Amino acid sequence: MSARRFFREIARYINVPWGISAGADLGFPGVTGKRTLKVRLGNAYMARLHTAAAHDARLTEAFFRVAGLIDSPNALMHPRMIMRVMRGSKAQQATAAPAGTHPATLSR
């Protein structure tokens, strides 16, 4: 198999994970690059997913299956998953302590 053919075939499998990884980098201030609507929405969704997954084992498992290239990233966009993410991240925001009241930040 030629190198050109190999890279053409492997691209089908790595383009999406690579795009997610590169898009995540753009979530950090100071990183240069174009933050398209797709990148901004993807980063916002992943932030919510991570918040919800901290307390939802199914979301955690789904994320790690995608991160491990077992499942397609589309698995995280299934309507049931989106509902879990939205419910879980909203619940976490509602129960979060106000700024400056976390036990680690309170003066003794």
MOWOCOR-V723346 format. One record per residue. N is the residue number from 0. OMEGA is omega in degrees with one decimal (NA if undefined). Layout:
# MOWOCOR-V723346
N | OMEGA
N | OMEGA
This chain:
# MOWOCOR-V723346
0 | -179.9
1 | 179.1
2 | -179.7
3 | -180.0
4 | 179.3
5 | -177.9
6 | 176.7
7 | -179.1
8 | -178.1
9 | -179.7
10 | 179.5
11 | -176.2
12 | -173.6
13 | -177.6
14 | -178.1
15 | 177.4
16 | 178.7
17 | 178.6
18 | 178.0
19 | -179.2
20 | -179.8
21 | 178.2
22 | 178.6
23 | 177.7
24 | -178.1
25 | 176.4
26 | -179.3
27 | 176.9
28 | 178.0
29 | 177.2
30 | -178.7
31 | 178.4
32 | -178.3
33 | 178.9
34 | -179.1
35 | 176.6
36 | 179.5
37 | 179.7
38 | -179.1
39 | 178.6
40 | 179.1
41 | 179.5
42 | 178.5
43 | 179.2
44 | -178.9
45 | 177.1
46 | 177.9
47 | 178.9
48 | -179.9
49 | 178.0
50 | -178.8
51 | -177.3
52 | 177.8
53 | -177.7
54 | -178.5
55 | -175.5
56 | 179.4
57 | 176.9
58 | 178.2
59 | 179.7
60 | -179.9
61 | 179.4
62 | -178.5
63 | 175.8
64 | 176.9
65 | -180.0
66 | 178.8
67 | 178.7
68 | 174.9
69 | 179.2
70 | 176.0
71 | 174.7
72 | 177.4
73 | 178.8
74 | 179.6
75 | -177.9
76 | 176.5
77 | -177.8
78 | 178.2
79 | 179.0
80 | 179.4
81 | 179.0
82 | 178.2
83 | -179.8
84 | -177.3
85 | 178.3
86 | -176.9
87 | -178.6
88 | 177.3
89 | 179.0
90 | 179.4
91 | 179.2
92 | -177.8
93 | -177.2
94 | -179.5
95 | 178.4
96 | 176.7
97 | -179.0
98 | 177.1
99 | -178.7
100 | 176.9
101 | -178.0
102 | -179.2
103 | -176.6
104 | -178.9
105 | 177.9
106 | -177.4
107 | NA
